[in-house]
Amino acid sequence: MVQVLGAMAHGIKYEEQLDGEARVHAQETEVERLKKQHALLEQIEADKSWTRVYKQPWFLCTLAFVIWLFAGIAWYALWHEWNFWLAYYYHLQAGLSIGFGFPTEDDICYKENIRSPVVRYYTEGKHKWNLPEEGGRGGCHAADISKAVTVMFVLTGSSIIASSIGVIAQALTAPSGGWYKTLIAEEKIKHLQQMAADSPGIADDVVIFLKILVLKSWFQALCCITVWIAAGVLYGMLSDQNMTFITSLYYAVSSISTAGLESPKTIQGVPSRLVAIDELNPAHWAFSGIYVMIGVPLYGWALSALASGYVEWVTVEDADNTLHEQILEDEFQIMDYLGYPSSGGQGGDGQIDMFEFVECQLLRLNLVSVHHLMEIKMRFIDLDIDDSGTIDKDELILPGGEEQPAHPGMSYAMEALKSIHHEIEDMREARNRLTTEEKTRLNDESQALAMEKTKEAALNKTWGRFYRQAWFKCLMTFFLWVMTACIFYTQWQQWGFWQSLYYSIQAGMSVGFPLPSEDAMCLKSSIVGRAGTFIYPEGMMYLPEADGGRGGCRAGDFSKLFTTLLILVGSSIIASSIGIIAVAVLNPPGGWYKAVIKEAKLQHLKTMAKKSPGWADDVAIYLRILVNQNLFRAACAFILWLVTGILFGIFSDQRMTFLTSLYFAVTSIATAGLEGLMPLGAPD
């Protein structure tokens, strides 16, 4: 605790920085400091202009994506000798963890006329593995090398590149600094709702509610994703891929959700005919590559907008409990340091003002970090040129800058804020009119209510009321989702329970292993019950690929329709549920001060290492630091889980090589699903 108070007082040498700035300020005149501040503002504005686009985060992220994209295209084009569009398609679907499952990297082992002598060498002789009927799994060393490279692309694609796409999407949909525009939009919606309530006619209400819908972010996202899914459906139905409507919908949704359960097939022409992969029209690979490149971030935007309502419903009680939970003595001491910094880092005055209370509650709800709060305060002191404790307009806005027109909805936001201020003033005036006895009585009632809420909040976090906690609601939602899917697949596909559980999770969580296929039921002769009535009667089976069709049957299409709904729920509500459970386990609300203590302890250990005279002591201290780092723990857990997958692949009857096992493990947990289970028995 001592280290924490020291860290809060100094906050990465916080007080030293403040004292240093105070000395600089004392030596400068107010005019000089104002010029300095305006020069800094000019620098920031210049960095936002197109002439310095290279300094903006979205540009760096775009550059990282382009480098990653063309590195993958170059590798697959050179190693597999695929054309540009096929290499582009495969790299995007593998690197973005979609995993269509076709083509496979093992195809190179059976390819004829390989031009590269290096690649050809690793596909022949001792570098070629036994086929399944020979007691092996198939493949070759060349494919394993390619899989190792794909593992690197998947790891970077699902981390750095996914984050880069997120930054680019954020820059387009919700740029930083646009908070007041969001406020204006919200108040404009409230204004329209009031207009609708006051309007006497139904027609006027419909028009107003349409205007409200257009302003809603979830409606905008829903429209965008609907249009994009429709584009995928039209491609599947109107191209020579010969997909039915349901299969086209299945292709579109599973593509942009990264499940990848339906891929383009090597059929083309009218009537369709089977062709070699190199003969397929490159337009199919180009469309699918572009479709997922744009569709994946669009889908993420849409699902985040739609899932936000579910998250709010699940976590609203937890948030209320956190706000009313009793503050501990340790937490109060740290809160006391959150106000305006005192000289010498002596801490606060033993009282919590409104702004310290707001900061504390933001920290308790995990909406901000202590580090960010300190940076904000440092920025305030930078702007407070005259050391008055307040900031004038002249200190914030550049003089002589280009006059920006007022936002058209600014009046709505200002009226809303004025209304809030009036409510606060009315509360204060009403309180001032009370007698001393009435104030005492209201204060006692308020304290009693606060104590009751605190007790209720503490009780809601005990095991006696675990059913009211967000993580339990999410766990039940996940359980119902999995069991519903298991029941469907056991009854419709007539799989066993464990195969149904496996398929429910891998399809619903957008992993997309290539086996089993939902169309496989169309080739069985033992399907009974309702599903059988959509397979065997006349007209239920679709033309096979050899006869100019795509194969499958109506029962397979119904199964695909259910899986489409499963994916939509799984990638929104279930993904949000898993996130809420993870946060509840790793970073529960209200535990912010414990995180501060941990960070201060790590800083203390680093200081000890610097002062330690022996290298052995340094090693021991840095090992203690590593063990306490979240990054190190996450890396250890990730590596352990990878090793589990590798051991399964090598020692089970799946007969995987080390690189194929690594490929299986990484692509499974990254939801790419490029290497699935094969129906192999124990070798003879």
ABEGO torsion letter per residue (X at the ends): XAAAAAAAAAGGGAAAAAAAAAAAAAABBAAAAAAAAAAAAAAAAAAABAAAAAABAAAAAAAAAAAAAAAAAAAAAAAAGBBAAAAAAAAAAAAAGAGAGOBBAAAAAABBGBABAAAAAAABEAABBBBAAAGBAEEBAAAAAAAAAAAAAAAAAABAAAAAAAAAAAAAABBBGAAAAAAAAAAAAAAAAAAAAABABAAAAAAAAAAAAAABAAAAAAAAAAAAAAAAAAAAAABAAGBBAAAAAAAAAAAAAGAGABBBBBBBEOBBBBBBAAABBAAAAAAAAAAAAAAAAAAAAAAAAAAAAAAAAAAAAAAAAAAABBBBAAAAAAAAAABBBBBGGAEBAGBBBAAAAAAAAAAAAGABBAAAAAAAAAAAAAABAAGAGBBBAAAABBBGBBBBBBBAAAAAAAAAAAAAAAAAAAAAAAAAABBAAAAAAAAAAAAAAAAAAAAAAAAAABAAAAAABAAAAAAAAAAAAAAAAAAAAAAAAGBBAAAAAAAAAAAAAGAGBAOBBAAAAAABAABBEAAAAAAABBGABBBBAAAGBAEEBAAAAAAAAAAAAAAAAAABAAAAAAAAAAAAAABBBGAAAAAAAAAAAAAAAAAAAAABABAAAAAAAAAAAAAABAAAAAAAAAAAAAAAAAAAAAABAAGBBAAAAAAAAAAAAAGAGABBBBBBBBBX
